[in-house]
Amino acid sequence: MAGNKAAPSLTSSLSKLQSLNGLFAIYKKPGPTSADVLNNLKEVLLTEAGVKNANPRKRKKQSLKMGHGGTLDSAASGVLVVGVGNGTKMLSAMLTGSKKYTAVGELGKATDTLDATGSVTTEKDFKHVTRLDMEEKLHGFVGDIMQVPPLYSALKKDGQRMSVLLKKGHNVEAKPARSVTVYKLTLQEFKPPLFTLNIECGGGFYVRSLVDDLGKALSSCAHVKELIRTKQGQFTLEDHALQEEHWTLEHILKSLHLCPDEVAAAEGST
């Protein structure tokens, strides 16, 4: 009998989960890919709703429509915006909208991935670089600039991610330089070989490419040692990103930004 009494509440939890439409933000820790984090989130929510064997990679029934609004590198952490239900249609705005990052760079070493996960390809002296030198060079990276995306990236060639092709041993040519926008770029800390940048940029911008280009501009080389996305669209790390222990239906309902049509419907019913 106890099992029969529990069933309606589980059904209710699942139906509530599947009826969600909107955007919310979660915290992505360093290590897993953005896709892995999203699948983990789905699995946690479906398990909470009482779905057995709730592996989103294998599940064919109990669909939960969910996507994220812009890949964070595996080694990076911070705000990952998630769209659920009709909220997935709003994710394109997250891809093209403004983002803020805090990046720790290291002078004197360049890597094949342009971050600390890669192999060192070049080492150069950096002792000649001063704080003033770096601040002056940063001015050249503000506004509409041309930037070559990293070889190791989520960009695709022949339907496959370039990073995957490289790991399989394929030869991959760099994508052509493209126009990106940097709204604000400041040097927060300078303790050679380490330095910390605060960046506000538009869609399609790669912090790894910025740090690599900055190292070259300073007659040295550099790579990203740590990267945190602190803001995406209206979602900030401090105020909106749900930590993993808060990946529950209750917390998502409290933080969900509704789709415009959902807002209109809610206002119409009051």
N, C-alpha and C positions, 0 to 999 in steps of 0.2 A: 504493500500500500504506500509505503514511504516513497518508493521510486515513482509511483503514479502521481503523487502530489508534487514532486519536484519537476516533472516534465513540463507543465505549463510555463513555469518561470524560466526554464531554459529556452523554451520556444520563444517566449517573450523577449529574452535577452538577445537571441539571434535575430529576431525580426527588427528589434531596435537598432542593432548593429547594421543590418542590411538596409535600413531606411535612412541612414545618415547621408547627408549631402552638404559638403562644404570643405573648408580647409582648416588644418591645424598644423602645428610644428612639433617635432620631436628632436631630442638631442641624439646626434650620431657620435659614437665614441670612435677613437682611432682604431684601425684594424680591419673591420669588415667593409665590404663594398656597400654602396648605397642600396643596391638591389637586395643584398643579404639582409640589411637592416629592415627594409620594407617587408620582406618575407617573414622575418622574425616577428615584426609587429603584427602582421596578419595572423600568424600562428598563435601568438599570445592572446589576441582578441577572440579568435574562434574557439580556442580552448576554454577561455573564460565563459563564452556563450554556451559551452557544453558540447561542442562538436568534437567527436572522437577522431583520432588520427588526423588532426588539423594541420597537416603539412601542406602549405599553399602550393608547393611545387608538384604534388601528386594529386591534390584534391580536384575532383571534377564537379562535384555538387557543392551546395552551400556557397555559391559564389559571393565574393566580397570584392567589389570594384574599388581598387585603390592604386594610386601612383604617386611618384614624388616629383617635385618641381625643380630638379636640377641636381646632377650628380656631384657629390663630394668625393675627392680622391680617397682611396682606402686609408691612407695615413692621416687624412685630415679629420677634424671633428667639428661639431657645432650644429647650427640650425639646418634641419632638413624639413622642408615644407611638404606636407602630405595632403593629397586630395582624395576624398572618399565619395563614392556615388557620383552625382553630377558635378561635384567639386573637381573631379579630374579634368573637366572641360576648362577650368580656370587656371590650370597649371602652366599653360603656355605664357601667361602673363608673368608667372614667377620666373620662367626661364629668361625672359627678356628684361625683366625689371631690375632695379638696383639691388646691390648686395654689398655687405661690409665684411671685411676680413682683417684679422690680425695675423701677421706672418713673421716668423723668426727665420732669418736667413743666416747663412754661414759663408763668409768670404774665404777665398783661397782654395776651394775645392768645387769642381763641377762634376755632376753625375749624369749618367745616360737618361735617367728618368726626370732629372732636374729637381729631385727631392732626395731625402735621406734614405729612401728605400732602394735606390739604385746603386750601381757600381761607380766608383770614382774614375772619371775619364781624364781629368786634367787637374793639375795642382799648380797654383801660381802665387807669387808673393802678394801680400795685401798690406804690408806695413806702411806703404806710402799713402794709403787711403785715410783721409780724415773725415770727421763728422761733417765739416763744411763741404768737402768734396761731394759726399753722398747727397747732402741736401740740395746742392746745386744740380747734380745729375737728375735727381727726382723730378725737378721742374719739367724736364723734357719728356716725362712719361704721363703728364696730366693733359686731359682734353681728349680729342679724337686722335688716336694713334693707330699705326699699323703694327700688328703683332702676328708672329708665326706661332701656331699652336704647338705644344709638345708632341713629339712622336708617340710617347706613351700617354695616350689619352682615350677618352670614350668616343672620340670621333671615329667614323667608320670608313672602311675602304672595301669595296665589293661585298658589302653587307656584314662585314666583321669588324669588331673594334680593332683599331690600330695596335693597341697595347697587347691584345691577344695574338695578333699576327706576329708581332715582334717576339713574343715569348715562344712562339712555335718555330722561330728561326727564319721567318720570311723577311725579305728585304722590303722596307717600307719607306717611301719618300715623304718628306715633310709636306704638309698641306701648305698652299700659298698663304702669304701674309693677308690678314683681313683687318678691316677697320673695327676697333673696339673703343669704348669710352671709359675714361677714368675721371671721376668727378672730384675726388680728393685723394691725396697721397701725402702722408706725413711720416717723418722718422721719429718714432717714439723713444727708441733707446739705441745707443751706439756703444758697444763694448766689444771691439774686434777680438776674435773674428766674427762675433755674433752681432746682429742688428735686428731691430724690430720695427716693422712697418704697419701703419694703419691705412687701409685701402677702402675706398668706396668706388664701385665700378658698375658698369652695365653688363648685359648678357654677353656670353661668348668670351669673356676675359679669363685669362689663365695667370694666376699669381706666380706659378712656377716659371712661366716664360718671362714675366716681369723681372723676377729676381735674377734669372740667368742673363737677361739683357743688361740689367743694372751692373752686374759683376763685370761684364765685358766693357761697358761704358767707363768703368773705373780702372781700366787696364789691368784687371784681375779676372777672377771668376767667382761664382757663387751658386748656392743651391738652397732650396727651402728645407729648413730643419723641422719646422712645426707650422701648421696652418689651422686656423680656427675661423669658421664662418660665424660672425656675431650677429648678422642681420640679413634677412632676405625678405624683400617687400616690406610689409608692416610687421613681420614677425622678428622678434629679437631673442637672442640667447637667454638673456636675463629674465625677461618677462613672459615668454610664450613657449619655449622649447620644453616639452615634457620629458623628464628623465625616465629611464627604463622602468623604474618601480611605479611610475604613474601611467604606464601604458594600459589603461583600463577604460571601459566604456564610460564610467562615471566621470573620469578626468577629461576624456575627449569631449563629452557632452558639454562640460563647463567651458572648454577652451575653443570649441568649434566656431569658426567664422562661416556663417551660412552663405549659400549661393544667393544672388540677388532675387531670384524667383521664390526662394524659400523665405527670405526676409519679407517680401511682399505678401506671401500667403499668411505668414505669422501676423503681420500687421492687419491684414484683412479680417482675421479671425478674432481680433481683440475689440 
